[in-house]
């Protein structure tokens, strides 16, 4: 997991100052916190488990990211109307999920790139017109980058 995360941020660029980031599948929040530590602001972490959101909010305070990272409750496949789009959208849905809905819902929120983490044996959905797709594989994990052209 740490090797994949390192590769992800190497490909996005280690300095993310000025980039806004949506972590659409919060979980531990590690992707959001990594983005914030590299200068991304604002960073929104979205998770559908209220307990996870509570833990994320506590971690935001503990790590000193108040005003930079915000944790919100909700289902990323049925997101609330967000008041903005994001430079970078990150999603690591459960590997058993179909990938097409994640791309359909989250790609419109990405100004530059959507990064979808998925099982390496599951092909990434095709990119729509105006978007390029590249996939990198790391053992059983793949990172698919949907970049606006």
C-alpha positions in Angstrom: 0.0 0.0 0.0 2.8 2.5 0.8 4.6 1.7 -2.4 1.4 2.4 -4.4 0.8 5.6 -2.5 4.4 6.7 -3.1 4.0 6.0 -6.8 0.7 7.8 -6.9 2.1 11.0 -5.5 5.3 10.8 -7.6 3.0 10.7 -10.7 0.8 13.6 -9.4 3.9 15.6 -8.4 5.3 15.9 -5.0 4.4 19.6 -4.6 0.6 20.0 -4.9 0.4 23.7 -3.8 -2.6 25.3 -5.3 -4.3 22.0 -6.0 -7.7 21.2 -4.5 -8.3 17.6 -3.8 -11.3 15.3 -3.2 -10.7 12.0 -1.5 -14.0 10.4 -2.5 -13.5 7.2 -0.4 -12.0 8.5 2.8 -11.4 5.4 4.8 -8.2 6.1 6.9 -7.9 9.5 5.2 -4.2 8.8 4.4 -4.5 10.0 0.8 -6.1 13.3 1.9 -3.5 13.8 4.6 -0.7 13.0 2.2 -2.1 15.5 -0.3 -2.4 18.2 2.4 1.1 17.5 3.5 2.3 18.2 0.0 0.5 21.6 -0.1 -2.9 20.7 -1.5 -5.7 23.0 -0.2 -8.6 22.7 0.3 -8.9 18.9 0.7 -12.3 17.3 1.2 -12.5 13.7 2.5 -15.8 12.0 1.8 -17.0 8.8 3.5 -20.3 7.0 3.9 -19.6 5.7 7.4 -20.4 8.4 10.1 -18.0 6.7 12.6 -15.2 7.0 10.0 -16.0 10.7 9.4 -15.8 11.2 13.2 -12.4 9.6 13.3 -11.2 11.6 10.3 -12.3 14.8 12.0 -10.4 13.9 15.1 -7.3 13.1 12.9 -7.7 16.5 11.2 -7.5 18.2 14.5 -4.7 16.0 15.8 -2.5 16.6 12.7 -3.2 20.3 12.7 -5.0 20.4 9.3 -8.0 22.4 10.4 -9.0 24.8 7.7 -7.1 22.7 5.1 -8.8 19.2 5.3 -12.5 18.8 5.9 -14.3 15.4 6.4 -17.9 15.0 5.3 -20.4 12.2 5.5 -22.0 10.9 2.3 -22.1 8.3 -0.4 -19.6 9.2 -3.1 -21.8 7.5 -5.7 -24.6 9.8 -4.7 -22.6 12.9 -3.6 -24.3 16.0 -2.4 -24.1 18.9 -4.7 -20.6 20.1 -4.1 -19.9 23.8 -4.2 -16.9 23.3 -6.3 -14.9 21.0 -8.6 -11.5 19.7 -7.6 -8.1 19.8 -9.4 -7.6 16.1 -8.3 -10.1 13.5 -7.4 -8.9 10.3 -5.7 -11.0 7.2 -5.3 -10.2 3.8 -3.9 -13.6 2.0 -3.9 -13.9 -1.6 -2.6 -12.3 -3.9 -5.2 -15.5 -5.9 -5.6 -17.4 -2.8 -6.9 -18.0 -2.1 -10.5 -15.8 0.7 -11.7 -18.0 2.4 -14.3 -20.2 4.2 -11.8 -17.2 5.7 -10.0 -15.8 7.1 -13.2 -19.2 8.4 -14.4 -19.9 10.2 -11.1 -16.5 11.4 -10.1 -14.9 12.4 -13.5 -17.2 15.5 -13.8 -15.9 16.7 -10.5 -12.2 16.5 -11.6 -10.8 19.6 -13.3 -7.6 17.9 -14.2 -7.3 14.3 -13.1 -9.3 11.4 -11.6 -7.2 8.7 -10.0 -9.0 5.4 -9.6 -7.4 2.6 -7.5 -8.6 -0.9 -8.3 -7.7 -4.5 -8.7 -5.0 -4.9 -11.4 -7.0 -7.8 -13.0 -10.0 -5.6 -13.5 -9.7 -3.3 -16.6 -10.4 0.4 -16.1 -13.5 1.8 -17.8 -12.8 3.5 -21.1 -12.2 7.2 -21.1 -14.8 9.5 -22.6 -13.9 12.0 -25.3 -11.5 14.7 -24.1 -10.0 12.5 -21.5 -6.9 10.3 -21.7 -6.5 7.1 -19.7 -3.3 5.5 -18.4 -3.0 2.7 -16.0 0.0 1.6 -13.9 0.0 -1.8 -12.1 1.7 -2.7 -8.8 1.1 -6.3 -8.0 -2.6 -6.8 -7.3 -3.3 -3.0 -7.4 -3.7 -0.7 -10.3 -3.9 3.1 -10.5 -5.9 4.5 -13.5 -5.4 8.1 -14.3 -8.1 9.9 -16.2 -6.6 13.2 -17.4 -8.5 16.0 -19.1 -6.8 16.7 -22.5 
